[in-house]
Amino acid sequence: MTTLSFSEDGVDVVYEGTEFRLERDLVEDATQKNYFDVTDHEVLRMVEDDPQLSGEARQISDIVER
């Protein structure tokens, strides 16, 4: 199971027991979108090859309180 924790400047990820951070700039470069317009599903696809997506995708702007 992968855990994503979003903040204004990046995403803390726990993937298969390994913790790492995806910085805001990296997410923007990878998606070619503004960080706050990226969805949680898009970030999950960056981490996992074939993620189990459930529920409706949410934009980071809806997850992070600014």
C-alpha positions as CSV (number, residue, x, y, z in Angstrom):
1,M,0.0,0.0,0.0
2,T,1.2,3.5,-0.9
3,T,0.6,6.5,1.4
4,L,0.6,10.0,0.1
5,S,0.8,13.1,2.4
6,F,0.4,16.4,0.6
7,S,1.7,19.8,1.7
8,E,2.2,23.1,-0.1
9,D,5.7,22.3,-1.1
10,G,5.6,18.6,-2.0
11,V,4.3,15.1,-1.3
12,D,5.7,12.7,1.4
13,V,5.4,9.2,0.1
14,V,5.6,5.8,1.8
15,Y,5.9,3.1,-0.9
16,E,6.6,-0.6,0.0
17,G,8.1,0.5,3.3
18,T,10.3,3.2,1.8
19,E,9.8,6.8,2.7
20,F,10.7,9.6,0.3
21,R,9.6,13.1,-0.8
22,L,8.4,14.3,-4.2
23,E,9.2,18.0,-4.3
24,R,6.7,20.4,-5.8
25,D,9.0,21.3,-8.7
26,L,9.4,17.6,-9.5
27,V,5.6,17.0,-9.6
28,E,5.1,20.1,-11.8
29,D,7.9,19.0,-14.2
30,A,6.6,15.4,-14.4
31,T,3.0,16.5,-15.1
32,Q,3.5,19.7,-16.9
33,K,0.8,21.3,-14.7
34,N,0.7,23.7,-11.8
35,Y,1.2,21.7,-8.6
36,F,-2.2,22.6,-7.2
37,D,-3.9,21.4,-10.4
38,V,-2.4,17.9,-10.2
39,T,-4.6,15.2,-8.7
40,D,-3.8,12.6,-6.1
41,H,-4.3,9.9,-8.8
42,E,-1.7,11.5,-11.0
43,V,0.8,11.5,-8.2
44,L,0.0,7.9,-7.4
45,R,0.7,7.0,-11.0
46,M,4.1,8.6,-10.7
47,V,5.0,6.3,-7.8
48,E,3.4,3.0,-8.9
49,D,3.3,1.3,-12.3
50,D,-0.3,0.0,-12.1
51,P,-1.9,1.6,-9.0
52,Q,-5.3,0.5,-7.6
53,L,-7.2,3.8,-8.0
54,S,-10.3,4.1,-6.0
55,G,-12.7,7.0,-5.4
56,E,-12.8,10.2,-7.4
57,A,-9.5,12.0,-8.1
58,R,-8.9,15.1,-6.0
59,Q,-6.8,18.1,-6.9
60,I,-4.0,18.9,-4.5
61,S,-5.6,22.4,-4.1
62,D,-8.6,20.6,-2.6
63,I,-6.4,18.5,-0.3
64,V,-4.0,21.1,1.0
65,E,-5.4,24.0,3.1
66,R,-3.6,27.2,2.0
